[in-house]
Amino acid sequence: MTSLVWQDVRIQLTTPLLTRMGQRNEQVRVRNDYVQNASGQYCLPAIAQGSEVWMAISLSMPEVINLQDNGSVLRCTILAKDKDGIEHEFAVSLPQLKVVSLADYQLAPEDELVARRFNEVEAADIQREARLHVRDRNWAAVERLMARLEERSHENPWLAETVSYLRKLLDRRDHEAMEKELMYSSDKLKNRIADLDDSVMFCMSAEAVKPAFLRKKVTQGRNSDSQT
């Protein structure tokens, strides 16, 4: 792959939240599906030129506030090999966070890209919950979860198109197609490789000319040529 920039990408998280009581817990959560190797490093997809991969991490804010006075709460060590097989190491730490009132926190500007990425992984969690109910034919529960997905998709045209397609499957009670689509769609939202110029805008004709691994498709299933 001549456009490959980084391969064998791994991330090591170092934080007291992971080792407290010798157990992992819900105080820190990696929201993607990246597997861990024997060294506890998260293994990410290879990165081609003009693309990026990302990791969504949720931390317990009360614990962050309690621990940050004693040093960095979270350090990420990134290991990756270039196209010549030479390994490089990068590191980044969570900066000291100013403690503010709830009112000030709610007024703080939002990072649009970070918010969009988290909206995608959280939508994927809802889709996976919906898939379980589709499998059990619990359509009332699926309807409730679809309403949550539709609410989340208001400011994300790509997600809105995907949710619209899922709505069609739900209206037809097409449980086989919907279960499959929820599986593929949630996997894509959790772990997708993104264009460096990825924006909230969505145009199917523009997506069609991108490399297949960068495309944002409305339907993710294997037989997804038809969008109806």
C-alpha positions as CSV (number, residue, x, y, z in Angstrom):
1,M,0.0,0.0,0.0
2,T,2.0,3.0,-1.3
3,S,0.0,5.6,0.6
4,L,0.5,3.9,4.0
5,V,2.0,6.3,6.5
6,W,1.8,4.5,9.8
7,Q,1.3,0.8,10.6
8,D,1.3,-1.3,13.7
9,V,-0.2,1.6,15.6
10,R,-0.5,1.0,19.4
11,I,-1.6,3.2,22.3
12,Q,-0.6,2.7,25.9
13,L,-2.7,4.4,28.5
14,T,-1.1,5.3,31.8
15,T,-3.4,6.5,34.6
16,P,-4.0,5.7,38.3
17,L,-7.6,5.1,37.3
18,L,-6.7,1.9,35.5
19,T,-4.6,0.3,38.3
20,R,-6.5,1.3,41.4
21,M,-7.4,-1.8,43.4
22,G,-5.6,-3.8,40.7
23,Q,-8.7,-3.8,38.5
24,R,-10.0,-2.0,35.5
25,N,-13.2,-0.1,36.2
26,E,-15.7,2.3,34.7
27,Q,-13.7,5.4,35.8
28,V,-11.9,5.2,32.4
29,R,-13.5,3.8,29.3
30,V,-12.2,3.4,25.8
31,R,-15.3,3.8,23.7
32,N,-14.0,2.2,20.5
33,D,-13.6,-1.6,19.9
34,Y,-9.8,-1.6,19.7
35,V,-8.4,-4.8,21.1
36,Q,-5.5,-4.9,23.5
37,N,-2.3,-6.9,23.0
38,A,-0.4,-8.9,25.6
39,S,1.2,-5.7,26.8
40,G,-2.1,-3.9,27.4
41,Q,-1.6,-1.6,24.4
42,Y,-4.7,-0.7,22.3
43,C,-4.1,-1.7,18.6
44,L,-5.4,0.8,16.1
45,P,-5.9,0.5,12.3
46,A,-3.0,1.4,9.9
47,I,-3.1,5.1,8.8
48,A,-2.9,6.0,5.1
49,Q,-2.0,9.4,3.7
50,G,-4.8,11.9,4.1
51,S,-6.6,9.9,6.8
52,E,-6.7,9.7,10.6
53,V,-7.8,7.3,13.3
54,W,-9.0,8.3,16.8
55,M,-9.7,7.0,20.2
56,A,-12.6,8.1,22.3
57,I,-11.9,8.0,26.0
58,S,-14.3,8.7,28.8
59,L,-13.0,9.6,32.3
60,S,-14.7,10.0,35.6
61,M,-14.6,13.8,36.1
62,P,-14.7,13.7,40.0
63,E,-11.7,11.3,39.9
64,V,-9.9,13.6,37.4
65,I,-10.4,16.6,39.7
66,N,-9.2,14.6,42.8
67,L,-6.1,13.2,41.1
68,Q,-4.8,16.0,38.9
69,D,-3.1,17.9,41.7
70,N,-0.8,15.0,42.1
71,G,0.3,15.0,38.4
72,S,-1.1,14.0,35.1
73,V,-4.3,12.0,35.3
74,L,-3.8,10.4,31.9
75,R,-0.8,9.9,29.6
76,C,-1.1,8.3,26.2
77,T,2.1,6.8,24.7
78,I,1.6,6.2,20.9
79,L,3.8,3.7,19.1
80,A,3.8,3.3,15.3
81,K,6.0,2.1,12.5
82,D,6.6,4.2,9.4
83,K,6.5,2.7,5.9
84,D,10.1,1.6,6.3
85,G,9.3,-0.4,9.4
86,I,11.1,2.1,11.8
87,E,9.2,2.5,15.1
88,H,8.4,6.0,16.4
89,E,7.1,7.0,19.8
90,F,5.0,10.0,20.7
91,A,3.4,11.0,24.0
92,V,0.6,13.3,25.1
93,S,-0.9,14.0,28.6
94,L,-4.2,15.3,29.8
95,P,-3.4,18.9,30.8
96,Q,-4.4,20.5,34.1
97,L,-8.1,21.3,34.0
98,K,-9.5,24.3,35.7
99,V,-12.3,23.5,38.0
100,V,-15.3,25.7,37.2
101,S,-19.0,26.1,38.2
102,L,-21.6,24.1,36.4
103,A,-22.9,27.3,34.8
104,D,-19.5,28.2,33.5
105,Y,-19.0,24.6,32.3
106,Q,-22.2,24.7,30.3
107,L,-21.2,28.0,28.7
108,A,-17.7,26.7,27.6
109,P,-17.2,26.4,23.8
110,E,-17.5,22.9,22.4
111,D,-14.9,21.3,20.2
112,E,-17.1,20.4,17.2
113,L,-15.0,17.5,16.0
114,V,-14.6,15.9,19.4
115,A,-18.3,16.3,20.0
116,R,-19.1,14.8,16.6
117,R,-16.8,11.8,17.3
118,F,-18.3,11.1,20.7
119,N,-21.8,11.5,19.2
120,E,-20.9,8.8,16.7
121,V,-19.6,6.3,19.3
122,E,-22.6,7.0,21.6
123,A,-25.0,6.5,18.7
124,A,-23.2,3.1,18.0
125,D,-23.9,2.1,21.6
126,I,-27.6,2.9,21.1
127,Q,-27.6,0.9,17.8
128,R,-26.1,-2.1,19.5
129,E,-28.8,-2.0,22.2
130,A,-31.4,-1.7,19.5
131,R,-30.0,-4.7,17.7
132,L,-30.6,-6.9,20.8
133,H,-34.2,-5.8,20.9
134,V,-34.6,-6.4,17.1
135,R,-33.3,-9.9,17.7
136,D,-36.0,-10.4,20.3
137,R,-38.7,-8.7,18.2
138,N,-39.2,-6.2,21.0
139,W,-40.4,-3.5,18.6
140,A,-41.6,-1.1,21.4
141,A,-38.1,-0.9,22.8
142,V,-36.6,-0.5,19.3
143,E,-39.0,2.4,18.6
144,R,-37.8,4.2,21.8
145,L,-34.1,3.7,20.8
146,M,-34.8,4.9,17.3
147,A,-36.3,8.1,18.7
148,R,-33.0,8.6,20.6
149,L,-31.0,8.0,17.4
150,E,-33.1,10.4,15.4
151,E,-32.6,13.1,18.1
152,R,-28.8,12.5,18.0
153,S,-28.7,12.8,14.2
154,H,-30.2,16.3,13.9
155,E,-26.8,18.0,13.4
156,N,-25.1,15.1,11.6
157,P,-26.4,14.7,8.0
158,W,-24.6,11.4,7.5
159,L,-26.0,9.9,10.7
160,A,-29.4,11.3,9.8
161,E,-29.4,9.4,6.4
162,T,-28.3,6.2,8.2
163,V,-31.0,6.5,10.8
164,S,-33.6,7.3,8.0
165,Y,-32.6,4.0,6.4
166,L,-32.9,2.1,9.7
167,R,-36.4,3.7,10.1
168,K,-37.5,2.2,6.8
169,L,-36.3,-1.2,7.9
170,L,-38.1,-0.7,11.2
171,D,-41.4,0.3,9.6
172,R,-41.2,-2.8,7.4
173,R,-40.3,-4.9,10.5
174,D,-37.5,-6.3,8.4
175,H,-35.7,-7.9,11.3
176,E,-33.0,-9.7,9.4
177,A,-31.9,-6.6,7.4
178,M,-32.2,-4.3,10.4
179,E,-30.2,-6.6,12.7
180,K,-27.4,-6.8,10.1
181,E,-27.4,-3.1,9.3
182,L,-27.3,-2.2,13.0
183,M,-24.3,-4.5,13.4
184,Y,-22.3,-3.0,10.5
185,S,-23.3,0.6,11.2
186,S,-22.3,0.4,14.8
187,D,-19.0,-1.1,13.9
188,K,-18.3,1.7,11.4
189,L,-19.3,4.4,13.9
190,K,-17.1,3.0,16.6
191,N,-13.9,2.3,14.6
192,R,-14.0,4.2,11.3
193,I,-10.9,5.7,9.6
194,A,-11.7,9.3,8.7
195,D,-10.7,11.7,6.0
196,L,-8.4,14.4,7.4
197,D,-10.8,16.9,5.8
198,D,-13.8,15.1,7.2
199,S,-16.6,17.6,8.0
200,V,-20.2,17.4,9.3
201,M,-21.4,17.9,5.7
202,F,-22.5,14.8,3.8
203,C,-22.8,14.3,0.0
204,M,-23.1,10.8,-1.5
205,S,-21.7,11.8,-4.8
206,A,-18.6,13.3,-3.1
207,E,-18.2,10.2,-0.9
208,A,-18.4,8.0,-4.0
209,V,-15.0,9.2,-5.3
210,K,-13.2,8.7,-2.1
211,P,-11.2,5.5,-1.4
212,A,-13.5,2.8,-0.1
213,F,-12.0,2.7,3.4
214,L,-12.8,6.5,3.8
215,R,-16.3,6.5,2.5
216,K,-19.2,7.4,4.7
217,K,-22.0,5.2,3.3
218,V,-25.7,5.4,4.3
219,T,-25.9,1.6,4.4
220,Q,-23.1,-0.5,5.8
221,G,-24.3,-4.0,5.1
222,R,-22.7,-6.2,2.5
223,N,-25.5,-5.8,0.0
224,S,-25.6,-2.0,0.3
225,D,-25.7,-0.8,-3.3
226,S,-29.4,0.0,-2.9
227,Q,-30.1,2.9,-0.5
228,T,-33.9,2.3,-0.5
